[in-house]
């Protein structure tokens, strides 16, 4: 017994005995190394941990790595006492880098075609890519936590399809763009299926997300098989994507809507802003040689003025985002 207060004894409890389930988490390697000295007759007796441990049944122990299959959990619910801290994961940073690449690529396409048709193409393609990115980075990661290898494999397909859609964004390659977006959104549906069956609390929310994504797939099919209707098909998809939140407020009334983790959203959006601003600083600075070779040394003042305006814009974004964040109780996600 340690130091106790009157009427409130505090005893030092002995460590609990190791249970059978805890022993199952022991790595199999120690058993394999010791078994040659035991020399039993049966392989099942020779390698008991190999036959009975969960590590052999497609599930790694915590000392080896992450599990192959797992169940998603919620960051929080409406009755949670406080906002849990949710650190941004490396996969989200990976998708942010893809989003920065999309912004740069689509901006170059707009500079090549500044007509009304080029501007509409820029708006529609950017809308499709951005909303596909938001499906994972806002609607999924702000509410669910999943770190299994199977989830990471599906996410790899999601990111690869997003990269292919960025490369083929435009009317000329509308079929490849639409096909890549279909693969991206089907992989997102594959992320939602386990949550629907394993988490009854989230079924309304997952059904709303899944139904909205499925509603966009026929329009992409039209763009794949009937390229002449690409403009109409992408417009319908953009309308559905941008009305996602309004549909959700109607369908997911009361407790059906799952709350978003505001701290996680603020953290990862801050990283996105830093990545985009960093790309802007680098591109605006290192493009000096190219601009000088084009306009000549006598017009360097024009380049410096453009560089100054770019840095003022970056500085303004930093002030707005990082110094004017509302508290949690007044945040839009609340």
N, C-alpha and C positions, 0 to 999 in steps of 0.2 A: 504494500500500500504506500502510495506517494503522499506528499503533503496534502492534507484534507482540511476543508472548512467544516465548521460545526454544523451537523445535520445534513451535510452534503459530501459523503465520502466518495473519493475517486480512487478506484482500484486499477491496478495495472493488469490487464487481461493477458493471459498467455496467447501466443500466436495460434490461430485456428489450424486444425489438422488439414492436411492437403487432401482434397476430395478427389474423386475419380475423374470428374470433368476437368479439374485443374491439372491432373497428371496427363490428361490427353493432349494438353497444349505443349508438352515437352517435345523438343525436336527429336526426330527419329534418328539423328546421326549418332548420338551417344549410344543408343541401343544397338545400332548396326555395328559399331566398333567393338562393343563388349560381347556380342553374341558369338563370335568365333571361339571364344574361350568356354562357352557353355556347352557346345556340341550336343544339342538335342537331336532327336530323330526327325521331327516334323518341321516343315518350313513355317507352319503357323506358330509352333512353339519357339522356333528359332528367331523369328522376327515378329513378336507380338505387337509392338508399336506400329509396325508397317501395315498390319491387318486391321487394327482397331482404332488407330489414332485418326482424328479429323484432319491432320496434316496430309495423310495419304488420300483422303476422300476429297480431293480438289480444293482444299482449304488450308492455306499456310498459317503457321503459328505466328504470334506477334514477334517472335525473335527472328523469323526468317524474312517476312515481308507481308504485303497486304493479301487479302483473300481473293480468290478467283471470282467467287460469287458473294454478294452481300445484299443487305436490305437497306434501302434509303431511310433516313430519319428526317424529322422536321427540325429546322433551326429553332423554332419557337412556336407557340400557339397563343391565342388571345388571352389565356389565363396565366401566361408566364409572368413571373414577378418583375423581370427586367429584361432588357435587350442583351442577349449573349453576344460576346465578341466573336465575330466570324472572320478569320483571316482569309485573304484572297489566295486562291490556289494557283499553281503554275499553269494549269490548263486554261484558266480564265485569262491569264496574261497572254497565253498563246493566241486565243481568239481575239484579244485586243490588238495584238500585232497584225493579225489578218485584217482587222477592221481598219487599221491605219493604212495597210497596203491597198485596201479597197478605196479609201478616200483619195489616195495619191493617184491610183490607176484611173478612177472615174474622173478625177479633175483633169488629167491629161486628155482623156477622151473628149471632155467638154471644151478644152482649149483647141482641140483639132477641129471640132464642129460647133461653132457658136451660133448656129441657126436655131430657130424655134424647135425644129425636129430634134436637134442635138440636145437642147435643154430639156425637152420632155423625156428623151431617152435617159439623160442623166438623172432626172427626178425618179423615174420608175425603177431603173436598175439599182440606184442607191437605196430606194425604199425597200425593195425586195431583200437586198443584202443586209441592210440594217435590221429589219424586222426578223430575219432569220438568225442574226447574231443575238438579238434580244431574247429570242425564245430560250436560249441556253443561259445567257449571262444575267438575265433579269428574272424571267418567269421560273427558271429552274434553280439556279444556284442561290438565289436570294431566299429560297424557301426549303430546299431539300439538300441533304448532305449524303453523298454517295462516293465512295472511294475504292470500289472493287476493281479488279483487273478487267472484268467483263465490261463494266461501265466505261473504263478508259479506252478499251478497244472500240466501242461504239462511238465514243467521242472522237477518236482518231479518224473514223470514217466521216463524222460530222465536219471536222476541220478540213479534211482533204477535199470533201465536196464543196465546202465554202471557198477554198482556194481555187478550185477549178471554175466555180461560178465567177470569181473576181477576174480571172484571166479572160473569160469569154463574155464579159458584160458588154452588150451592144446588140443592135439589130442584126448585124451581119452574122453573128454567131449565136443567135437567139435560141436555136435548138440545143446546143451544148450547154448554154447557160441555164435553160429551163430544166434540162435533164440533171444537171449538177444540183440545182435547188431541190428537185424532187428527192434525190438521194439524201441530201442534207436533212430535209424535213421528215423523211421516213426514218432516218436514224434517230431523230429526236423523238418520234413516236415509239421507237424501240426503247428509249430511256423511260418513257411514261408507262409502258405496259407493266413492268414489275411493281411500280408504285400503286397502280390501280388494284392489283390483286393482293399486295402485301399490306397496304395501308388503307383501311376503310375510311379513315378520317379524311383522306385526300381525294376520294373518288369523285366528288362533285367538281373539285378544282381541276383534276387531271382530265375528266371528261370534257370540260369546257375547253381546255387547251387542245386536247386531241381533236375534238370536233372542228375547231377553228382551223387547225392545220390541215385536216382532211378536206375541208371545204375549198382550200386553195389548190389542191393537187389536180382536179380536172382542168383548171384553167392553164396550168403548166403543160398538161397533156395536149391541150389545144395548140399551145405555142410550139410544141415538139412536132406534132403531125400536120399542123396547118400554119406554117410560118407567116402567111399573109395576115393572120389575125393576132399577131404577137402584141401589137399595141393595145388592142382591146383586152386581151387576156391579162397582160401585166397590169393594166389599169384596174381590172376587177380584183386582182390579187392585192394591189396596194390599198384599195378601199376596204377589203376584208381585214388586212393586217392592221391598218390604222384604226379600225373600229373595234379592235380586240378588247381594249380596256372598257369601252362603252358597253359592249355586249356583256363583259364580265360583271359590271356593276348591276346589270339587270338580272342575269342568271344566278350569280353567286351572292344572293342576299343573306344577311344574317351571318350565321356561323359557317356557311359553306365556303366562303373565301378564306384562303390561308394567308396569314400575315407575312409580309416580307421583312427580312432582317435588315433594318435600316442601317445599322453600323456596318454590316457587310456590304450593302449597296454603296454607301458613301466611300468606303475604303476602296472598292474595286473601281468605281467611277473616277475616283481621284487618281488611281493608277492609269486609267485610260487617258485622262487629261494630260498627265505627265508624259505618257508615251507619245501622244499626238503633238504636244508642245515640243518635246525633244526632237521628233522628226522634223517639225517646222524649223527649229533652230538649226539643225544640221543642214537641211536642204537649202535654207535661205543663206547660209554662210558659205558652204562649199561650192555653191553655184557661181561664186564670184568670177572664177577663171572663164567659165563658159560665157557669162554675160560680157566680160571685158573683150573676149575674142569676137563677139558679135557686134557690139556697138563701138568698140575702139576705146583707146585710152582717154580721148577727149570728152567722152560722155560718162565718165565714172560717177559723176554727181547724181545722175539718174539712178544708177544702181544703189548708191548709198542711201538715197531717199527711200527707195523701195525696201531696203533692208531695215531702215529705221521704222517705217510703217509696220513691217512684219513683227518687229520686236515690241512695238507699242501694242499691237493686237494680242501678242502672247502675254504681255504684262497685264493687260486688261482681263484676259481669261483667268489668269492666276488670282487676281484680286477678287473677281466675281466668285470663283468656285471655292477657293480655300479660305477666304476671309469673310464670306457672307453665308456660311452654312447655317440653316435654321436648327434649333434644338429638336430633339426627337419628337416631343409632343406637338410641334408645329410643322413637322416634315410632311411632305406630300404623300409619301408611302404609308404614313400612319393613318 
